[in-house]
Amino acid sequence: MSNNNTTDKNNKTYWPHMILGFLAIGITLGYWTIKSANALPVQESNDYMLKYQEADIHMNDILERKKAFDKAYTIRIEDTTTMVMIDNINSNRPQPNPITLSLGANQFSYSVVSKEGKVIKDAKVSFVLTRPHTRKDDVPVSQIAFTKQRYVTPVIDIQKEGRYTLQFRAIIGNTIGYSELAAYLKL
């Protein structure tokens, strides 16, 4: 009998320690996941110059109105220079050359023209200068004046180097047209 008691004392069970170890690993990984997710917050999209939820709810109406606009009108940006980009050999999609921005004062002019060539003077237009993947640096212009056969934005001061997107929206009657162009400021 005494021999049996000594073997029981030598046989230790490690499963309670394994459970505590797995619990500690799970808590550590959960904390790390939450900390990493908070370090890179999700940014809302502003496609069609609307909040994501609003654009998602009204997507069919937006696409119908855009299609009607594109049949009757054209939006063009005027008096800009573009950067010559080398095509990415790994991509099958050709990318248009981005518009060159200058450090400091920038002004953009757009024309809205009917398919017959008539300049549209009474469109309700708006403009947003934004950066991809963030809305923190957005510069919205809700009303743009019509001057000299063009819609000219006020002077916008750009100080940060990098990629930008020029978004323009024109509303004529029941139709809505959009223009979204890539732009780049290189110091």
C-alpha positions as CSV (number, residue, x, y, z in Angstrom):
1,M,0.0,0.0,0.0
2,S,2.7,2.4,0.7
3,N,4.1,1.8,-2.7
4,N,0.7,2.9,-4.3
5,N,0.6,6.2,-2.4
6,T,4.0,7.2,-3.6
7,T,3.1,6.7,-7.3
8,D,0.0,8.9,-6.8
9,K,2.1,11.7,-5.5
10,N,4.5,11.5,-8.5
11,N,1.7,11.5,-11.1
12,K,0.8,15.2,-11.5
13,T,-1.9,16.5,-13.8
14,Y,-1.1,19.5,-16.0
15,W,-4.5,20.1,-17.6
16,P,-5.5,22.9,-15.2
17,H,-2.2,24.7,-16.1
18,M,-3.0,24.2,-19.8
19,I,-6.4,25.7,-19.5
20,L,-5.0,28.7,-17.7
21,G,-2.3,29.0,-20.4
22,F,-4.8,28.9,-23.3
23,L,-7.0,31.4,-21.5
24,A,-4.1,33.8,-21.1
25,I,-3.1,33.4,-24.8
26,G,-6.8,34.1,-25.8
27,I,-7.0,37.2,-23.7
28,T,-3.6,38.4,-25.1
29,L,-4.6,37.9,-28.7
30,G,-8.0,39.5,-28.1
31,Y,-6.3,42.6,-26.6
32,W,-3.8,42.7,-29.6
33,T,-6.7,42.5,-32.1
34,I,-8.6,45.3,-30.5
35,K,-5.5,47.5,-30.2
36,S,-4.6,46.9,-33.9
37,A,-8.1,47.6,-35.1
38,N,-8.2,50.9,-33.2
39,A,-4.9,51.9,-34.7
40,L,-6.3,51.8,-38.2
41,P,-9.9,53.1,-38.0
42,V,-12.3,52.5,-40.9
43,Q,-13.0,55.6,-43.1
44,E,-16.3,56.2,-44.7
45,S,-16.5,56.2,-48.4
46,N,-17.8,59.3,-50.2
47,D,-18.6,57.9,-53.6
48,Y,-21.1,60.0,-55.6
49,M,-20.3,62.7,-53.0
50,L,-22.7,61.1,-50.5
51,K,-22.3,59.1,-47.3
52,Y,-22.0,55.4,-48.0
53,Q,-25.3,54.6,-46.4
54,E,-27.2,57.2,-48.4
55,A,-25.5,56.1,-51.7
56,D,-26.2,52.4,-50.9
57,I,-29.9,53.0,-50.3
58,H,-30.4,55.1,-53.4
59,M,-28.0,53.4,-55.8
60,N,-30.5,52.4,-58.4
61,D,-31.9,56.0,-58.6
62,I,-28.3,57.4,-58.7
63,L,-27.3,55.1,-61.6
64,E,-30.5,55.9,-63.6
65,R,-30.0,59.7,-63.1
66,K,-26.3,59.4,-64.0
67,K,-27.1,57.4,-67.2
68,A,-29.7,60.0,-68.3
69,F,-27.1,62.8,-67.6
70,D,-24.4,61.0,-69.6
71,K,-26.7,60.6,-72.6
72,A,-27.4,64.4,-72.7
73,Y,-24.3,66.1,-71.2
74,T,-20.5,66.0,-70.8
75,I,-18.4,67.2,-67.9
76,R,-14.9,68.3,-68.7
77,I,-12.1,69.8,-66.5
78,E,-10.4,72.7,-68.2
79,D,-6.9,74.3,-68.0
80,T,-5.1,71.6,-66.2
81,T,-1.9,69.7,-66.7
82,T,-1.4,66.0,-66.2
83,M,1.5,63.9,-65.0
84,V,2.8,61.4,-67.4
85,M,2.6,58.0,-65.6
86,I,4.4,54.9,-66.7
87,D,1.8,52.1,-67.1
88,N,1.9,49.3,-64.5
89,I,2.9,46.2,-66.4
90,N,1.3,44.0,-63.7
91,S,-2.2,45.6,-64.1
92,N,-4.6,45.0,-67.0
93,R,-6.4,48.2,-66.3
94,P,-5.0,51.4,-68.0
95,Q,-4.9,54.2,-65.5
96,P,-5.5,57.8,-66.7
97,N,-2.7,60.3,-66.0
98,P,-3.4,62.2,-62.8
99,I,-3.8,66.0,-62.7
100,T,-0.8,67.9,-61.4
101,L,-1.5,70.0,-58.4
102,S,0.7,72.8,-57.2
103,L,1.8,73.6,-53.6
104,G,-0.4,76.4,-52.3
105,A,-3.2,78.0,-54.3
106,N,-5.1,75.8,-56.8
107,Q,-8.2,76.6,-58.7
108,F,-10.3,74.2,-60.9
109,S,-12.6,75.0,-63.7
110,Y,-15.2,72.7,-65.3
111,S,-17.5,73.0,-68.2
112,V,-20.8,71.2,-68.6
113,V,-21.7,70.9,-72.2
114,S,-24.7,69.3,-73.9
115,K,-24.1,66.7,-76.6
116,E,-25.0,69.4,-79.2
117,G,-22.2,71.6,-77.9
118,K,-24.2,74.1,-75.9
119,V,-22.7,75.3,-72.7
120,I,-25.0,74.7,-69.7
121,K,-25.1,77.8,-67.5
122,D,-27.8,76.9,-64.9
123,A,-26.6,73.6,-63.5
124,K,-26.4,73.2,-59.8
125,V,-22.8,72.1,-59.2
126,S,-20.7,71.2,-56.2
127,F,-17.1,70.1,-55.8
128,V,-15.0,68.2,-53.2
129,L,-11.2,67.9,-53.0
130,T,-10.6,64.7,-51.1
131,R,-7.8,62.3,-50.4
132,P,-8.2,58.5,-51.0
133,H,-9.0,56.5,-47.9
134,T,-9.8,59.4,-45.6
135,R,-12.3,62.2,-45.3
136,K,-10.3,64.1,-42.8
137,D,-8.8,66.5,-45.3
138,D,-11.9,67.0,-47.5
139,V,-12.5,70.5,-48.9
140,P,-16.2,70.7,-50.0
141,V,-17.5,73.5,-52.1
142,S,-21.3,73.4,-52.1
143,Q,-22.0,76.1,-54.7
144,I,-19.7,77.0,-57.6
145,A,-20.3,80.2,-59.6
146,F,-20.6,80.2,-63.4
147,T,-18.0,82.6,-64.8
148,K,-16.7,82.9,-68.4
149,Q,-18.4,79.8,-69.8
150,R,-17.1,77.7,-66.9
151,Y,-17.8,76.7,-63.3
152,V,-14.8,77.9,-61.4
153,T,-14.0,76.8,-57.8
154,P,-12.6,79.2,-55.3
155,V,-8.9,79.1,-54.6
156,I,-8.0,76.0,-52.5
157,D,-4.8,75.9,-50.5
158,I,-3.1,72.5,-50.7
159,Q,-0.1,71.9,-48.5
160,K,0.2,68.1,-48.1
161,E,2.0,66.0,-50.6
162,G,0.4,62.9,-52.1
163,R,-2.7,61.7,-53.9
164,Y,-6.0,63.5,-54.2
165,T,-9.3,63.1,-55.9
166,L,-11.2,65.9,-57.6
167,Q,-15.0,65.1,-57.4
168,F,-17.5,67.2,-59.3
169,R,-21.3,66.8,-59.4
170,A,-23.7,68.6,-61.7
171,I,-27.5,68.5,-61.3
172,I,-29.6,69.5,-64.3
173,G,-33.3,68.9,-63.9
174,N,-33.8,65.3,-62.8
175,T,-30.3,64.2,-64.0
176,I,-27.1,64.1,-62.1
177,G,-23.6,63.9,-63.5
178,Y,-20.4,63.0,-61.7
179,S,-16.7,63.5,-62.5
180,E,-14.0,61.9,-60.4
181,L,-10.4,62.5,-61.4
182,A,-7.1,61.5,-59.8
183,A,-4.7,64.3,-58.8
184,Y,-1.3,64.4,-57.3
185,L,0.9,66.9,-55.5
186,K,4.6,66.2,-55.7
187,L,6.9,68.4,-53.8
